[in-house]
């Protein structure tokens, strides 16, 4: 028999149950939070025509799109994110607006795999299409906040800024409209490379020393928080785009207070730029300090993207939670209870001719909503108990010939290391509270 | 602005919320049923090395694998099914056995798209690895049965046969071991093309008239059910593989009875062959008569597939539920309650300066686990009520200046077309039973 080389592609992962149970739990909590805000689930294909995706992500992004020709010679691409496919659907179909949808799904990028960066990874997006009000921005910021709270996060900061304010700052510094996208793409790197490096890069791109000095002075750390907003209001008096941006940020803050979002988790940050070209208004991202892993969510308003498909602009805003980083942090901080198995009970098989009894008991438990696994090999009981131990299945049932005759079973609590005889007809009622306590 | 052609690839689909809510519900019911039997969730990458998938699906299957070269020049393929990736993982990692896993995920086939056949579609697989006992086959058959019951199906038939019995029948008819795979691939078409066509095709492939007559006489419709088993037992006396197959089928039937599976949903069918080459023992599929759509699940024992990766055989058996056909049937039979939206309440905005009130009310409802959407445009109230009607959101809340002052809200039941004033502090308790009744 030809043995095949056993490997998977770099940047892709197998998730065995031990990892995937946790992953699924996180996805469910995020989905439930999104639905709590009235976001509806939606799906788009993994494959799109390449031209649908091209030209949306900037030069570097475009290079990372997985593209190939299918058997019909069509140029096909794997989904790079969930936002551009959303924009396409919003141009293709009529939906009642304001339209809320979420999508939790894999995306693919032909990136260099490294720690925490994968070629196949999941995004969790919630967007509102068809509202130009910053109320919508507040809603998507809040849904992200509650998703993190529901996952058990407390120490995180949602940094908020506004592209209109940034434009105002850039204008104030003498940067032209045409130069702005390039300008902000460099500013966006400050977190990673530091402000000195940013200044150098801007100078390399021929921004004047005065422009650089004036703009960055208004964006650096000292200008965070609400006092910074007041200072900017004064400094940028007369620059209407800046004043508009500031007004939007202030209204978002009021909305977030009404939505019960803790002030301590929110921070105006004049230096936040977000890399993507298509943002047009409020922008935001969520930062974790411990462990330092960068942003675990990001988003903003993109009022022109849908227009690239439909020909006329439709306002939209959204947030994207990064599942991989969220799970990395939760694992590092041991934030999730270990759920090593979905099985709540293992029904062992005492002897070949008693297997039918084991099946009947398993079937009764299952009808009562208890997750019951039946051991399907004719192995020694000791081996079966070892199996339950290794898998951390909390309860084990044994039915020998004596038990069968008396209409009883042996119920073993593997953690407490105790066992008891339980009449068959009392078994479900006996087990139910035990498995609820171990909670799934 | 360049307008892009708006289209998606043939054989792929967008699922807007109206469709996707239903789809998600079906997936959840199947997942919950699988977990009830102790199957653990697991995931493998969408992309695999092409050589991992090649040579497992027969010539025709291999042709339908999506293959391309990635930027590193690696030959890459999109997952064609969930069974071969499972076999790869079972050879790559150590897991406690008997190992139960399920996976509900998309697969891709470069097939000709037609009604009910897609290039991207979902499979729901449950498998047990590491048990040679037919107990395991009975468990995977039963988990499929309960999944269909939990989805609301009643009129379906699980047809069961055994490759060992088929081998015995073929031997009895003079078909050699070498010819068998080809023989069964033709037999498998009987459902689609009829027995006359099958006979003709077998004759074309040089099977003797006597072989064809003798084998098909033992497989056709008249030989279904338990009396057929008894006849085959006698006719094939002395052919050990046939007797083994019959014994397996009988033991599976006993196990299914213990598992509470209704006898009327189970049928021995000597003509069932299943197309895939890799089956080695019991095989089964689920048929719906109304509407006639073919099989909605299929599976069987594949004791040699993992050996293609690991070098030594590991017994395994599993079932695969076809999500697309299941949903097609459920839609045609109107089996699922329409859930047009996840939103249980729409909180309207009475006026711009009262929006904060609307947000506070929405936030209170959400904290109580109620899915509350807040309307995020400054539109006339009539337009907001129209929106709720079009989306079938059952409850609407209005907070005008009077209500704000009195600490009350207007609660409208959109279906009953009634409304009432409700004090803010009683709102959650008032709404909770109403949304539970409309059930999600």
HADDOCK unambig.tbl for C-alpha pairs under 7 A between the chains (distance, minus, plus):
assign (segid A and resid 1 and name CA) (segid B and resid 308 and name CA) 6.61 0.50 0.50
assign (segid A and resid 1 and name CA) (segid B and resid 311 and name CA) 6.80 0.50 0.50
assign (segid A and resid 2 and name CA) (segid B and resid 308 and name CA) 6.55 0.50 0.50
assign (segid A and resid 3 and name CA) (segid B and resid 308 and name CA) 5.81 0.50 0.50
assign (segid A and resid 3 and name CA) (segid B and resid 309 and name CA) 5.39 0.50 0.50
assign (segid A and resid 3 and name CA) (segid B and resid 310 and name CA) 6.54 0.50 0.50
assign (segid A and resid 3 and name CA) (segid B and resid 311 and name CA) 5.57 0.50 0.50
assign (segid A and resid 4 and name CA) (segid B and resid 308 and name CA) 6.97 0.50 0.50
assign (segid A and resid 4 and name CA) (segid B and resid 309 and name CA) 5.35 0.50 0.50
assign (segid A and resid 6 and name CA) (segid B and resid 92 and name CA) 6.45 0.50 0.50
assign (segid A and resid 8 and name CA) (segid B and resid 48 and name CA) 6.00 0.50 0.50
assign (segid A and resid 8 and name CA) (segid B and resid 49 and name CA) 6.53 0.50 0.50
assign (segid A and resid 9 and name CA) (segid B and resid 48 and name CA) 6.28 0.50 0.50
assign (segid A and resid 9 and name CA) (segid B and resid 49 and name CA) 6.52 0.50 0.50
assign (segid A and resid 12 and name CA) (segid B and resid 45 and name CA) 5.86 0.50 0.50
assign (segid A and resid 13 and name CA) (segid B and resid 44 and name CA) 6.59 0.50 0.50
assign (segid A and resid 13 and name CA) (segid B and resid 45 and name CA) 5.90 0.50 0.50
assign (segid A and resid 14 and name CA) (segid B and resid 43 and name CA) 5.92 0.50 0.50
assign (segid A and resid 14 and name CA) (segid B and resid 44 and name CA) 4.52 0.50 0.50
assign (segid A and resid 14 and name CA) (segid B and resid 45 and name CA) 6.19 0.50 0.50
assign (segid A and resid 15 and name CA) (segid B and resid 42 and name CA) 5.70 0.50 0.50
assign (segid A and resid 15 and name CA) (segid B and resid 43 and name CA) 5.00 0.50 0.50
assign (segid A and resid 15 and name CA) (segid B and resid 44 and name CA) 6.22 0.50 0.50
assign (segid A and resid 16 and name CA) (segid B and resid 42 and name CA) 5.22 0.50 0.50
assign (segid A and resid 16 and name CA) (segid B and resid 43 and name CA) 6.76 0.50 0.50
assign (segid A and resid 17 and name CA) (segid B and resid 40 and name CA) 5.72 0.50 0.50
assign (segid A and resid 17 and name CA) (segid B and resid 41 and name CA) 5.48 0.50 0.50
assign (segid A and resid 17 and name CA) (segid B and resid 42 and name CA) 4.96 0.50 0.50
assign (segid A and resid 20 and name CA) (segid B and resid 41 and name CA) 6.32 0.50 0.50
assign (segid A and resid 20 and name CA) (segid B and resid 42 and name CA) 5.63 0.50 0.50
assign (segid A and resid 20 and name CA) (segid B and resid 43 and name CA) 6.96 0.50 0.50
assign (segid A and resid 21 and name CA) (segid B and resid 41 and name CA) 6.32 0.50 0.50
assign (segid A and resid 35 and name CA) (segid B and resid 342 and name CA) 6.26 0.50 0.50
assign (segid A and resid 35 and name CA) (segid B and resid 371 and name CA) 6.23 0.50 0.50
assign (segid A and resid 36 and name CA) (segid B and resid 366 and name CA) 5.94 0.50 0.50
assign (segid A and resid 36 and name CA) (segid B and resid 369 and name CA) 6.91 0.50 0.50
assign (segid A and resid 36 and name CA) (segid B and resid 370 and name CA) 6.38 0.50 0.50
assign (segid A and resid 36 and name CA) (segid B and resid 371 and name CA) 3.97 0.50 0.50
assign (segid A and resid 36 and name CA) (segid B and resid 372 and name CA) 6.07 0.50 0.50
assign (segid A and resid 37 and name CA) (segid B and resid 371 and name CA) 5.81 0.50 0.50
assign (segid A and resid 37 and name CA) (segid B and resid 372 and name CA) 5.45 0.50 0.50
assign (segid A and resid 37 and name CA) (segid B and resid 373 and name CA) 5.37 0.50 0.50
assign (segid A and resid 38 and name CA) (segid B and resid 342 and name CA) 5.99 0.50 0.50
assign (segid A and resid 38 and name CA) (segid B and resid 343 and name CA) 4.67 0.50 0.50
assign (segid A and resid 38 and name CA) (segid B and resid 371 and name CA) 5.78 0.50 0.50
assign (segid A and resid 38 and name CA) (segid B and resid 372 and name CA) 5.69 0.50 0.50
assign (segid A and resid 38 and name CA) (segid B and resid 373 and name CA) 4.64 0.50 0.50
assign (segid A and resid 40 and name CA) (segid B and resid 17 and name CA) 5.72 0.50 0.50
assign (segid A and resid 40 and name CA) (segid B and resid 341 and name CA) 6.81 0.50 0.50
assign (segid A and resid 40 and name CA) (segid B and resid 342 and name CA) 6.07 0.50 0.50
assign (segid A and resid 41 and name CA) (segid B and resid 17 and name CA) 5.49 0.50 0.50
assign (segid A and resid 41 and name CA) (segid B and resid 20 and name CA) 6.33 0.50 0.50
assign (segid A and resid 41 and name CA) (segid B and resid 21 and name CA) 6.32 0.50 0.50
assign (segid A and resid 42 and name CA) (segid B and resid 15 and name CA) 5.71 0.50 0.50
assign (segid A and resid 42 and name CA) (segid B and resid 16 and name CA) 5.21 0.50 0.50
assign (segid A and resid 42 and name CA) (segid B and resid 17 and name CA) 4.97 0.50 0.50
assign (segid A and resid 42 and name CA) (segid B and resid 20 and name CA) 5.63 0.50 0.50
assign (segid A and resid 43 and name CA) (segid B and resid 14 and name CA) 5.93 0.50 0.50
assign (segid A and resid 43 and name CA) (segid B and resid 15 and name CA) 5.00 0.50 0.50
assign (segid A and resid 43 and name CA) (segid B and resid 16 and name CA) 6.74 0.50 0.50
assign (segid A and resid 43 and name CA) (segid B and resid 20 and name CA) 6.95 0.50 0.50
assign (segid A and resid 44 and name CA) (segid B and resid 13 and name CA) 6.59 0.50 0.50
assign (segid A and resid 44 and name CA) (segid B and resid 14 and name CA) 4.53 0.50 0.50
assign (segid A and resid 44 and name CA) (segid B and resid 15 and name CA) 6.22 0.50 0.50
assign (segid A and resid 45 and name CA) (segid B and resid 12 and name CA) 5.88 0.50 0.50
assign (segid A and resid 45 and name CA) (segid B and resid 13 and name CA) 5.90 0.50 0.50
assign (segid A and resid 45 and name CA) (segid B and resid 14 and name CA) 6.19 0.50 0.50
assign (segid A and resid 48 and name CA) (segid B and resid 8 and name CA) 6.01 0.50 0.50
assign (segid A and resid 48 and name CA) (segid B and resid 9 and name CA) 6.27 0.50 0.50
assign (segid A and resid 49 and name CA) (segid B and resid 8 and name CA) 6.54 0.50 0.50
assign (segid A and resid 49 and name CA) (segid B and resid 9 and name CA) 6.52 0.50 0.50
assign (segid A and resid 68 and name CA) (segid B and resid 68 and name CA) 6.24 0.50 0.50
assign (segid A and resid 92 and name CA) (segid B and resid 6 and name CA) 6.46 0.50 0.50
assign (segid A and resid 96 and name CA) (segid B and resid 387 and name CA) 6.93 0.50 0.50
assign (segid A and resid 98 and name CA) (segid B and resid 376 and name CA) 6.89 0.50 0.50
assign (segid A and resid 131 and name CA) (segid B and resid 376 and name CA) 6.41 0.50 0.50
assign (segid A and resid 131 and name CA) (segid B and resid 377 and name CA) 5.82 0.50 0.50
assign (segid A and resid 133 and name CA) (segid B and resid 376 and name CA) 6.80 0.50 0.50
assign (segid A and resid 133 and name CA) (segid B and resid 377 and name CA) 6.43 0.50 0.50
assign (segid A and resid 135 and name CA) (segid B and resid 376 and name CA) 5.82 0.50 0.50
assign (segid A and resid 136 and name CA) (segid B and resid 376 and name CA) 5.73 0.50 0.50
assign (segid A and resid 255 and name CA) (segid B and resid 356 and name CA) 6.20 0.50 0.50
assign (segid A and resid 258 and name CA) (segid B and resid 356 and name CA) 5.76 0.50 0.50
assign (segid A and resid 258 and name CA) (segid B and resid 359 and name CA) 5.78 0.50 0.50
assign (segid A and resid 258 and name CA) (segid B and resid 360 and name CA) 4.99 0.50 0.50
assign (segid A and resid 259 and name CA) (segid B and resid 359 and name CA) 5.67 0.50 0.50
assign (segid A and resid 259 and name CA) (segid B and resid 360 and name CA) 5.55 0.50 0.50
assign (segid A and resid 259 and name CA) (segid B and resid 363 and name CA) 5.32 0.50 0.50
assign (segid A and resid 260 and name CA) (segid B and resid 363 and name CA) 6.78 0.50 0.50
assign (segid A and resid 308 and name CA) (segid B and resid 1 and name CA) 6.59 0.50 0.50
assign (segid A and resid 308 and name CA) (segid B and resid 2 and name CA) 6.50 0.50 0.50
assign (segid A and resid 308 and name CA) (segid B and resid 3 and name CA) 5.78 0.50 0.50
assign (segid A and resid 308 and name CA) (segid B and resid 4 and name CA) 6.96 0.50 0.50
assign (segid A and resid 309 and name CA) (segid B and resid 3 and name CA) 5.35 0.50 0.50
assign (segid A and resid 309 and name CA) (segid B and resid 4 and name CA) 5.34 0.50 0.50
assign (segid A and resid 310 and name CA) (segid B and resid 3 and name CA) 6.52 0.50 0.50
assign (segid A and resid 311 and name CA) (segid B and resid 1 and name CA) 6.75 0.50 0.50
assign (segid A and resid 311 and name CA) (segid B and resid 3 and name CA) 5.59 0.50 0.50
assign (segid A and resid 341 and name CA) (segid B and resid 40 and name CA) 6.80 0.50 0.50
assign (segid A and resid 342 and name CA) (segid B and resid 35 and name CA) 6.26 0.50 0.50
assign (segid A and resid 342 and name CA) (segid B and resid 38 and name CA) 5.99 0.50 0.50
assign (segid A and resid 342 and name CA) (segid B and resid 40 and name CA) 6.05 0.50 0.50
assign (segid A and resid 343 and name CA) (segid B and resid 38 and name CA) 4.66 0.50 0.50
assign (segid A and resid 356 and name CA) (segid B and resid 255 and name CA) 6.20 0.50 0.50
assign (segid A and resid 356 and name CA) (segid B and resid 258 and name CA) 5.77 0.50 0.50
assign (segid A and resid 359 and name CA) (segid B and resid 258 and name CA) 5.79 0.50 0.50
assign (segid A and resid 359 and name CA) (segid B and resid 259 and name CA) 5.68 0.50 0.50
assign (segid A and resid 360 and name CA) (segid B and resid 258 and name CA) 5.01 0.50 0.50
assign (segid A and resid 360 and name CA) (segid B and resid 259 and name CA) 5.54 0.50 0.50
assign (segid A and resid 363 and name CA) (segid B and resid 259 and name CA) 5.33 0.50 0.50
assign (segid A and resid 363 and name CA) (segid B and resid 260 and name CA) 6.81 0.50 0.50
assign (segid A and resid 366 and name CA) (segid B and resid 36 and name CA) 5.89 0.50 0.50
assign (segid A and resid 369 and name CA) (segid B and resid 36 and name CA) 6.89 0.50 0.50
assign (segid A and resid 370 and name CA) (segid B and resid 36 and name CA) 6.34 0.50 0.50
assign (segid A and resid 371 and name CA) (segid B and resid 35 and name CA) 6.21 0.50 0.50
assign (segid A and resid 371 and name CA) (segid B and resid 36 and name CA) 3.96 0.50 0.50
assign (segid A and resid 371 and name CA) (segid B and resid 37 and name CA) 5.80 0.50 0.50
assign (segid A and resid 371 and name CA) (segid B and resid 38 and name CA) 5.76 0.50 0.50
assign (segid A and resid 372 and name CA) (segid B and resid 36 and name CA) 6.05 0.50 0.50
assign (segid A and resid 372 and name CA) (segid B and resid 37 and name CA) 5.43 0.50 0.50
assign (segid A and resid 372 and name CA) (segid B and resid 38 and name CA) 5.67 0.50 0.50
assign (segid A and resid 373 and name CA) (segid B and resid 37 and name CA) 5.36 0.50 0.50
assign (segid A and resid 373 and name CA) (segid B and resid 38 and name CA) 4.62 0.50 0.50
assign (segid A and resid 376 and name CA) (segid B and resid 98 and name CA) 6.87 0.50 0.50
assign (segid A and resid 376 and name CA) (segid B and resid 131 and name CA) 6.39 0.50 0.50
assign (segid A and resid 376 and name CA) (segid B and resid 133 and name CA) 6.80 0.50 0.50
assign (segid A and resid 376 and name CA) (segid B and resid 135 and name CA) 5.83 0.50 0.50
assign (segid A and resid 376 and name CA) (segid B and resid 136 and name CA) 5.73 0.50 0.50
assign (segid A and resid 377 and name CA) (segid B and resid 131 and name CA) 5.81 0.50 0.50
assign (segid A and resid 377 and name CA) (segid B and resid 133 and name CA) 6.42 0.50 0.50
assign (segid A and resid 387 and name CA) (segid B and resid 96 and name CA) 6.92 0.50 0.50
